[in-house]
Amino acid sequence: MRDRPSAEGLAGVLISPTDDRWARALVHTRHDVYDTPSYALIEADHAQADPIGFLVEDDDYIFLVPLLIRRVPLMGHIDDDVAWDAISPYGYPGIVLSESARSSQSFVSGCTKAMVGLLAERGICSAFIRLHPHLNADLPMLITPPGVTPNGLTV
Protein backbone atom coordinates (compact mmCIF):
# COMPACT_ATOMS: atom_id res chain seq x y z
CA MET A 1 0.00 0.00 0.00
CA ARG A 2 1.44 3.36 -1.01
CA ASP A 3 0.65 6.74 0.51
CA ARG A 4 -0.14 9.34 -2.07
CA PRO A 5 2.58 11.99 -1.86
CA SER A 6 0.30 14.67 -3.23
CA ALA A 7 -3.40 15.28 -3.63
CA GLU A 8 -2.76 17.47 -6.66
CA GLY A 9 -4.53 16.43 -9.80
CA LEU A 10 -7.24 14.34 -8.15
CA ALA A 11 -10.41 14.48 -10.19
CA GLY A 12 -13.71 12.97 -9.32
CA VAL A 13 -16.82 12.26 -11.32
CA LEU A 14 -20.51 12.48 -10.59
CA ILE A 15 -22.18 9.17 -11.38
CA SER A 16 -25.70 7.80 -11.39
CA PRO A 17 -26.68 4.93 -9.11
CA THR A 18 -27.19 2.89 -12.28
CA ASP A 19 -23.51 3.34 -13.22
CA ASP A 20 -21.65 0.05 -12.60
CA ARG A 21 -18.74 1.95 -11.02
CA TRP A 22 -20.89 2.68 -7.93
CA ALA A 23 -21.58 -0.99 -7.20
CA ARG A 24 -17.99 -1.98 -8.06
CA ALA A 25 -16.63 0.62 -5.62
CA LEU A 26 -18.72 -0.89 -2.83
CA VAL A 27 -17.22 -4.34 -3.44
CA HIS A 28 -13.83 -2.96 -2.36
CA THR A 29 -14.97 -0.93 0.66
CA ARG A 30 -16.61 -1.25 4.05
CA HIS A 31 -20.06 0.25 3.66
CA ASP A 32 -23.62 0.19 4.94
CA VAL A 33 -27.02 -0.17 3.25
CA TYR A 34 -27.22 3.65 3.13
CA ASP A 35 -24.41 3.63 0.54
CA THR A 36 -26.02 1.28 -1.97
CA PRO A 37 -27.31 2.45 -5.35
CA SER A 38 -30.80 1.08 -4.64
CA TYR A 39 -31.05 2.98 -1.38
CA ALA A 40 -30.01 6.22 -3.12
CA LEU A 41 -32.70 5.66 -5.77
CA ILE A 42 -35.41 5.00 -3.17
CA GLU A 43 -34.44 8.03 -1.08
CA ALA A 44 -34.23 10.26 -4.16
CA ASP A 45 -37.78 9.32 -5.08
CA HIS A 46 -38.95 10.02 -1.53
CA ALA A 47 -37.09 13.37 -1.34
CA GLN A 48 -37.98 14.39 -4.93
CA ALA A 49 -34.27 14.77 -5.65
CA ASP A 50 -31.71 13.51 -8.14
CA PRO A 51 -29.39 10.78 -6.83
CA ILE A 52 -25.69 11.00 -7.64
CA GLY A 53 -22.48 9.65 -6.29
CA PHE A 54 -19.22 11.55 -6.18
CA LEU A 55 -16.49 9.03 -7.01
CA VAL A 56 -12.72 9.13 -7.12
CA GLU A 57 -10.84 5.96 -8.07
CA ASP A 58 -7.06 5.85 -8.21
CA ASP A 59 -5.79 2.27 -8.28
CA ASP A 60 -6.88 0.81 -4.94
CA TYR A 61 -7.81 4.24 -3.52
CA ILE A 62 -11.60 4.70 -3.55
CA PHE A 63 -13.64 7.66 -2.28
CA LEU A 64 -17.43 7.57 -2.79
CA VAL A 65 -20.11 9.91 -1.43
CA PRO A 66 -23.80 9.17 -2.10
CA LEU A 67 -25.74 12.42 -2.54
CA LEU A 68 -29.18 13.74 -3.38
CA ILE A 69 -29.35 16.95 -5.42
CA ARG A 70 -32.33 19.15 -4.62
CA ARG A 71 -33.78 22.26 -6.19
CA VAL A 72 -33.95 25.11 -3.68
CA PRO A 73 -36.35 27.90 -4.72
CA LEU A 74 -35.10 31.39 -4.02
CA MET A 75 -37.63 33.55 -2.21
CA GLY A 76 -38.94 36.52 -4.18
CA HIS A 77 -37.54 35.38 -7.52
CA ILE A 78 -39.07 33.97 -10.67
CA ASP A 79 -39.70 30.22 -10.82
CA ASP A 80 -36.69 29.54 -13.03
CA ASP A 81 -34.30 31.23 -10.59
CA VAL A 82 -33.20 28.41 -8.32
CA ALA A 83 -30.26 27.23 -6.36
CA TRP A 84 -29.24 23.60 -5.88
CA ASP A 85 -28.01 21.83 -2.78
CA ALA A 86 -26.72 18.36 -1.99
CA ILE A 87 -27.57 16.22 1.02
CA SER A 88 -26.87 12.68 2.13
CA PRO A 89 -29.67 10.22 1.63
CA TYR A 90 -31.57 9.74 4.89
CA GLY A 91 -29.55 7.77 7.42
CA TYR A 92 -25.78 7.65 7.69
CA PRO A 93 -24.19 6.97 4.32
CA GLY A 94 -21.15 9.11 5.09
CA ILE A 95 -18.04 8.85 2.97
CA VAL A 96 -17.13 5.41 1.67
CA LEU A 97 -13.39 4.72 1.64
CA SER A 98 -11.21 1.80 0.66
CA GLU A 99 -8.58 0.74 3.21
CA SER A 100 -5.86 2.38 1.11
CA ALA A 101 -7.80 5.63 0.98
CA ARG A 102 -8.44 5.51 4.72
CA SER A 103 -4.69 5.36 5.30
CA SER A 104 -3.95 8.52 3.29
CA GLN A 105 -4.84 11.92 4.67
CA SER A 106 -3.65 13.59 1.47
CA PHE A 107 -5.98 11.45 -0.66
CA VAL A 108 -9.05 12.02 1.52
CA SER A 109 -8.44 15.76 1.81
CA GLY A 110 -7.74 16.00 -1.92
CA CYS A 111 -10.96 14.16 -2.74
CA THR A 112 -12.95 16.40 -0.42
CA LYS A 113 -11.56 19.50 -2.14
CA ALA A 114 -12.22 17.99 -5.58
CA MET A 115 -15.82 17.23 -4.57
CA VAL A 116 -16.43 20.77 -3.35
CA GLY A 117 -14.98 22.15 -6.58
CA LEU A 118 -17.02 19.89 -8.87
CA LEU A 119 -20.25 20.53 -6.97
CA ALA A 120 -19.62 24.29 -7.17
CA GLU A 121 -19.01 24.00 -10.94
CA ARG A 122 -22.41 22.33 -11.22
CA GLY A 123 -24.09 25.21 -9.37
CA ILE A 124 -24.58 23.39 -6.09
CA CYS A 125 -24.36 25.96 -3.32
CA SER A 126 -24.06 23.66 -0.28
CA ALA A 127 -23.56 20.05 0.72
CA PHE A 128 -24.70 18.47 3.98
CA ILE A 129 -23.18 15.03 4.47
CA ARG A 130 -24.12 12.86 7.42
CA LEU A 131 -21.18 10.73 8.50
CA HIS A 132 -21.55 7.11 9.50
CA PRO A 133 -20.96 6.89 13.28
CA HIS A 134 -18.74 3.79 12.98
CA LEU A 135 -17.35 3.69 9.46
CA ASN A 136 -16.40 7.40 9.50
CA ALA A 137 -15.25 7.70 13.11
CA ASP A 138 -11.70 8.52 11.99
CA LEU A 139 -12.73 10.98 9.26
CA PRO A 140 -12.20 14.21 11.22
CA MET A 141 -8.53 13.25 11.50
CA LEU A 142 -8.27 12.60 7.75
CA ILE A 143 -9.82 15.81 6.41
CA THR A 144 -7.82 18.98 6.84
CA PRO A 145 -9.76 21.94 8.30
CA PRO A 146 -12.26 23.37 7.74
CA GLY A 147 -13.72 20.22 6.20
CA VAL A 148 -15.51 18.59 9.15
CA THR A 149 -17.64 20.37 11.74
CA PRO A 150 -18.56 18.20 14.73
CA ASN A 151 -22.21 18.80 15.52
CA GLY A 152 -22.96 16.39 18.36
CA LEU A 153 -23.03 12.70 19.12
CA THR A 154 -25.21 10.08 17.49
CA VAL A 155 -27.73 8.47 19.81
ChimeraX commands (.cxc) that place a marker at each C-alpha (Angstrom):
marker #1 position 0.00,0.00,0.00 radius 0.5
marker #1 position 1.44,3.36,-1.01 radius 0.5
marker #1 position 0.65,6.74,0.51 radius 0.5
marker #1 position -0.14,9.34,-2.07 radius 0.5
marker #1 position 2.58,11.99,-1.86 radius 0.5
marker #1 position 0.30,14.67,-3.23 radius 0.5
marker #1 position -3.40,15.28,-3.63 radius 0.5
marker #1 position -2.76,17.47,-6.66 radius 0.5
marker #1 position -4.53,16.43,-9.80 radius 0.5
marker #1 position -7.24,14.34,-8.15 radius 0.5
marker #1 position -10.41,14.48,-10.19 radius 0.5
marker #1 position -13.71,12.97,-9.32 radius 0.5
marker #1 position -16.82,12.26,-11.32 radius 0.5
marker #1 position -20.51,12.48,-10.59 radius 0.5
marker #1 position -22.18,9.17,-11.38 radius 0.5
marker #1 position -25.70,7.80,-11.39 radius 0.5
marker #1 position -26.68,4.93,-9.11 radius 0.5
marker #1 position -27.19,2.89,-12.28 radius 0.5
marker #1 position -23.51,3.34,-13.22 radius 0.5
marker #1 position -21.65,0.05,-12.60 radius 0.5
marker #1 position -18.74,1.95,-11.02 radius 0.5
marker #1 position -20.89,2.68,-7.93 radius 0.5
marker #1 position -21.58,-0.99,-7.20 radius 0.5
marker #1 position -17.99,-1.98,-8.06 radius 0.5
marker #1 position -16.63,0.62,-5.62 radius 0.5
marker #1 position -18.72,-0.89,-2.83 radius 0.5
marker #1 position -17.22,-4.34,-3.44 radius 0.5
marker #1 position -13.83,-2.96,-2.36 radius 0.5
marker #1 position -14.97,-0.93,0.66 radius 0.5
marker #1 position -16.61,-1.25,4.05 radius 0.5
marker #1 position -20.06,0.25,3.66 radius 0.5
marker #1 position -23.62,0.19,4.94 radius 0.5
marker #1 position -27.02,-0.17,3.25 radius 0.5
marker #1 position -27.22,3.65,3.13 radius 0.5
marker #1 position -24.41,3.63,0.54 radius 0.5
marker #1 position -26.02,1.28,-1.97 radius 0.5
marker #1 position -27.31,2.45,-5.35 radius 0.5
marker #1 position -30.80,1.08,-4.64 radius 0.5
marker #1 position -31.05,2.98,-1.38 radius 0.5
marker #1 position -30.01,6.22,-3.12 radius 0.5
marker #1 position -32.70,5.66,-5.77 radius 0.5
marker #1 position -35.41,5.00,-3.17 radius 0.5
marker #1 position -34.44,8.03,-1.08 radius 0.5
marker #1 position -34.23,10.26,-4.16 radius 0.5
marker #1 position -37.78,9.32,-5.08 radius 0.5
marker #1 position -38.95,10.02,-1.53 radius 0.5
marker #1 position -37.09,13.37,-1.34 radius 0.5
marker #1 position -37.98,14.39,-4.93 radius 0.5
marker #1 position -34.27,14.77,-5.65 radius 0.5
marker #1 position -31.71,13.51,-8.14 radius 0.5
marker #1 position -29.39,10.78,-6.83 radius 0.5
marker #1 position -25.69,11.00,-7.64 radius 0.5
marker #1 position -22.48,9.65,-6.29 radius 0.5
marker #1 position -19.22,11.55,-6.18 radius 0.5
marker #1 position -16.49,9.03,-7.01 radius 0.5
marker #1 position -12.72,9.13,-7.12 radius 0.5
marker #1 position -10.84,5.96,-8.07 radius 0.5
marker #1 position -7.06,5.85,-8.21 radius 0.5
marker #1 position -5.79,2.27,-8.28 radius 0.5
marker #1 position -6.88,0.81,-4.94 radius 0.5
marker #1 position -7.81,4.24,-3.52 radius 0.5
marker #1 position -11.60,4.70,-3.55 radius 0.5
marker #1 position -13.64,7.66,-2.28 radius 0.5
marker #1 position -17.43,7.57,-2.79 radius 0.5
marker #1 position -20.11,9.91,-1.43 radius 0.5
marker #1 position -23.80,9.17,-2.10 radius 0.5
marker #1 position -25.74,12.42,-2.54 radius 0.5
marker #1 position -29.18,13.74,-3.38 radius 0.5
marker #1 position -29.35,16.95,-5.42 radius 0.5
marker #1 position -32.33,19.15,-4.62 radius 0.5
marker #1 position -33.78,22.26,-6.19 radius 0.5
marker #1 position -33.95,25.11,-3.68 radius 0.5
marker #1 position -36.35,27.90,-4.72 radius 0.5
marker #1 position -35.10,31.39,-4.02 radius 0.5
marker #1 position -37.63,33.55,-2.21 radius 0.5
marker #1 position -38.94,36.52,-4.18 radius 0.5
marker #1 position -37.54,35.38,-7.52 radius 0.5
marker #1 position -39.07,33.97,-10.67 radius 0.5
marker #1 position -39.70,30.22,-10.82 radius 0.5
marker #1 position -36.69,29.54,-13.03 radius 0.5
marker #1 position -34.30,31.23,-10.59 radius 0.5
marker #1 position -33.20,28.41,-8.32 radius 0.5
marker #1 position -30.26,27.23,-6.36 radius 0.5
marker #1 position -29.24,23.60,-5.88 radius 0.5
marker #1 position -28.01,21.83,-2.78 radius 0.5
marker #1 position -26.72,18.36,-1.99 radius 0.5
marker #1 position -27.57,16.22,1.02 radius 0.5
marker #1 position -26.87,12.68,2.13 radius 0.5
marker #1 position -29.67,10.22,1.63 radius 0.5
marker #1 position -31.57,9.74,4.89 radius 0.5
marker #1 position -29.55,7.77,7.42 radius 0.5
marker #1 position -25.78,7.65,7.69 radius 0.5
marker #1 position -24.19,6.97,4.32 radius 0.5
marker #1 position -21.15,9.11,5.09 radius 0.5
marker #1 position -18.04,8.85,2.97 radius 0.5
marker #1 position -17.13,5.41,1.67 radius 0.5
marker #1 position -13.39,4.72,1.64 radius 0.5
marker #1 position -11.21,1.80,0.66 radius 0.5
marker #1 position -8.58,0.74,3.21 radius 0.5
marker #1 position -5.86,2.38,1.11 radius 0.5
marker #1 position -7.80,5.63,0.98 radius 0.5
marker #1 position -8.44,5.51,4.72 radius 0.5
marker #1 position -4.69,5.36,5.30 radius 0.5
marker #1 position -3.95,8.52,3.29 radius 0.5
marker #1 position -4.84,11.92,4.67 radius 0.5
marker #1 position -3.65,13.59,1.47 radius 0.5
marker #1 position -5.98,11.45,-0.66 radius 0.5
marker #1 position -9.05,12.02,1.52 radius 0.5
marker #1 position -8.44,15.76,1.81 radius 0.5
marker #1 position -7.74,16.00,-1.92 radius 0.5
marker #1 position -10.96,14.16,-2.74 radius 0.5
marker #1 position -12.95,16.40,-0.42 radius 0.5
marker #1 position -11.56,19.50,-2.14 radius 0.5
marker #1 position -12.22,17.99,-5.58 radius 0.5
marker #1 position -15.82,17.23,-4.57 radius 0.5
marker #1 position -16.43,20.77,-3.35 radius 0.5
marker #1 position -14.98,22.15,-6.58 radius 0.5
marker #1 position -17.02,19.89,-8.87 radius 0.5
marker #1 position -20.25,20.53,-6.97 radius 0.5
marker #1 position -19.62,24.29,-7.17 radius 0.5
marker #1 position -19.01,24.00,-10.94 radius 0.5
marker #1 position -22.41,22.33,-11.22 radius 0.5
marker #1 position -24.09,25.21,-9.37 radius 0.5
marker #1 position -24.58,23.39,-6.09 radius 0.5
marker #1 position -24.36,25.96,-3.32 radius 0.5
marker #1 position -24.06,23.66,-0.28 radius 0.5
marker #1 position -23.56,20.05,0.72 radius 0.5
marker #1 position -24.70,18.47,3.98 radius 0.5
marker #1 position -23.18,15.03,4.47 radius 0.5
marker #1 position -24.12,12.86,7.42 radius 0.5
marker #1 position -21.18,10.73,8.50 radius 0.5
marker #1 position -21.55,7.11,9.50 radius 0.5
marker #1 position -20.96,6.89,13.28 radius 0.5
marker #1 position -18.74,3.79,12.98 radius 0.5
marker #1 position -17.35,3.69,9.46 radius 0.5
marker #1 position -16.40,7.40,9.50 radius 0.5
marker #1 position -15.25,7.70,13.11 radius 0.5
marker #1 position -11.70,8.52,11.99 radius 0.5
marker #1 position -12.73,10.98,9.26 radius 0.5
marker #1 position -12.20,14.21,11.22 radius 0.5
marker #1 position -8.53,13.25,11.50 radius 0.5
marker #1 position -8.27,12.60,7.75 radius 0.5
marker #1 position -9.82,15.81,6.41 radius 0.5
marker #1 position -7.82,18.98,6.84 radius 0.5
marker #1 position -9.76,21.94,8.30 radius 0.5
marker #1 position -12.26,23.37,7.74 radius 0.5
marker #1 position -13.72,20.22,6.20 radius 0.5
marker #1 position -15.51,18.59,9.15 radius 0.5
marker #1 position -17.64,20.37,11.74 radius 0.5
marker #1 position -18.56,18.20,14.73 radius 0.5
marker #1 position -22.21,18.80,15.52 radius 0.5
marker #1 position -22.96,16.39,18.36 radius 0.5
marker #1 position -23.03,12.70,19.12 radius 0.5
marker #1 position -25.21,10.08,17.49 radius 0.5
marker #1 position -27.73,8.47,19.81 radius 0.5
marker link #1:1,2 radius 0.2
marker link #1:2,3 radius 0.2
marker link #1:3,4 radius 0.2
marker link #1:4,5 radius 0.2
marker link #1:5,6 radius 0.2
marker link #1:6,7 radius 0.2
marker link #1:7,8 radius 0.2
marker link #1:8,9 radius 0.2
marker link #1:9,10 radius 0.2
marker link #1:10,11 radius 0.2
marker link #1:11,12 radius 0.2
marker link #1:12,13 radius 0.2
marker link #1:13,14 radius 0.2
marker link #1:14,15 radius 0.2
marker link #1:15,16 radius 0.2
marker link #1:16,17 radius 0.2
marker link #1:17,18 radius 0.2
marker link #1:18,19 radius 0.2
marker link #1:19,20 radius 0.2
marker link #1:20,21 radius 0.2
marker link #1:21,22 radius 0.2
marker link #1:22,23 radius 0.2
marker link #1:23,24 radius 0.2
marker link #1:24,25 radius 0.2
marker link #1:25,26 radius 0.2
marker link #1:26,27 radius 0.2
marker link #1:27,28 radius 0.2
marker link #1:28,29 radius 0.2
marker link #1:29,30 radius 0.2
marker link #1:30,31 radius 0.2
marker link #1:31,32 radius 0.2
marker link #1:32,33 radius 0.2
marker link #1:33,34 radius 0.2
marker link #1:34,35 radius 0.2
marker link #1:35,36 radius 0.2
marker link #1:36,37 radius 0.2
marker link #1:37,38 radius 0.2
marker link #1:38,39 radius 0.2
marker link #1:39,40 radius 0.2
marker link #1:40,41 radius 0.2
marker link #1:41,42 radius 0.2
marker link #1:42,43 radius 0.2
marker link #1:43,44 radius 0.2
marker link #1:44,45 radius 0.2
marker link #1:45,46 radius 0.2
marker link #1:46,47 radius 0.2
marker link #1:47,48 radius 0.2
marker link #1:48,49 radius 0.2
marker link #1:49,50 radius 0.2
marker link #1:50,51 radius 0.2
marker link #1:51,52 radius 0.2
marker link #1:52,53 radius 0.2
marker link #1:53,54 radius 0.2
marker link #1:54,55 radius 0.2
marker link #1:55,56 radius 0.2
marker link #1:56,57 radius 0.2
marker link #1:57,58 radius 0.2
marker link #1:58,59 radius 0.2
marker link #1:59,60 radius 0.2
marker link #1:60,61 radius 0.2
marker link #1:61,62 radius 0.2
marker link #1:62,63 radius 0.2
marker link #1:63,64 radius 0.2
marker link #1:64,65 radius 0.2
marker link #1:65,66 radius 0.2
marker link #1:66,67 radius 0.2
marker link #1:67,68 radius 0.2
marker link #1:68,69 radius 0.2
marker link #1:69,70 radius 0.2
marker link #1:70,71 radius 0.2
marker link #1:71,72 radius 0.2
marker link #1:72,73 radius 0.2
marker link #1:73,74 radius 0.2
marker link #1:74,75 radius 0.2
marker link #1:75,76 radius 0.2
marker link #1:76,77 radius 0.2
marker link #1:77,78 radius 0.2
marker link #1:78,79 radius 0.2
marker link #1:79,80 radius 0.2
marker link #1:80,81 radius 0.2
marker link #1:81,82 radius 0.2
marker link #1:82,83 radius 0.2
marker link #1:83,84 radius 0.2
marker link #1:84,85 radius 0.2
marker link #1:85,86 radius 0.2
marker link #1:86,87 radius 0.2
marker link #1:87,88 radius 0.2
marker link #1:88,89 radius 0.2
marker link #1:89,90 radius 0.2
marker link #1:90,91 radius 0.2
marker link #1:91,92 radius 0.2
marker link #1:92,93 radius 0.2
marker link #1:93,94 radius 0.2
marker link #1:94,95 radius 0.2
marker link #1:95,96 radius 0.2
marker link #1:96,97 radius 0.2
marker link #1:97,98 radius 0.2
marker link #1:98,99 radius 0.2
marker link #1:99,100 radius 0.2
marker link #1:100,101 radius 0.2
marker link #1:101,102 radius 0.2
marker link #1:102,103 radius 0.2
marker link #1:103,104 radius 0.2
marker link #1:104,105 radius 0.2
marker link #1:105,106 radius 0.2
marker link #1:106,107 radius 0.2
marker link #1:107,108 radius 0.2
marker link #1:108,109 radius 0.2
marker link #1:109,110 radius 0.2
marker link #1:110,111 radius 0.2
marker link #1:111,112 radius 0.2
marker link #1:112,113 radius 0.2
marker link #1:113,114 radius 0.2
marker link #1:114,115 radius 0.2
marker link #1:115,116 radius 0.2
marker link #1:116,117 radius 0.2
marker link #1:117,118 radius 0.2
marker link #1:118,119 radius 0.2
marker link #1:119,120 radius 0.2
marker link #1:120,121 radius 0.2
marker link #1:121,122 radius 0.2
marker link #1:122,123 radius 0.2
marker link #1:123,124 radius 0.2
marker link #1:124,125 radius 0.2
marker link #1:125,126 radius 0.2
marker link #1:126,127 radius 0.2
marker link #1:127,128 radius 0.2
marker link #1:128,129 radius 0.2
marker link #1:129,130 radius 0.2
marker link #1:130,131 radius 0.2
marker link #1:131,132 radius 0.2
marker link #1:132,133 radius 0.2
marker link #1:133,134 radius 0.2
marker link #1:134,135 radius 0.2
marker link #1:135,136 radius 0.2
marker link #1:136,137 radius 0.2
marker link #1:137,138 radius 0.2
marker link #1:138,139 radius 0.2
marker link #1:139,140 radius 0.2
marker link #1:140,141 radius 0.2
marker link #1:141,142 radius 0.2
marker link #1:142,143 radius 0.2
marker link #1:143,144 radius 0.2
marker link #1:144,145 radius 0.2
marker link #1:145,146 radius 0.2
marker link #1:146,147 radius 0.2
marker link #1:147,148 radius 0.2
marker link #1:148,149 radius 0.2
marker link #1:149,150 radius 0.2
marker link #1:150,151 radius 0.2
marker link #1:151,152 radius 0.2
marker link #1:152,153 radius 0.2
marker link #1:153,154 radius 0.2
marker link #1:154,155 radius 0.2
view
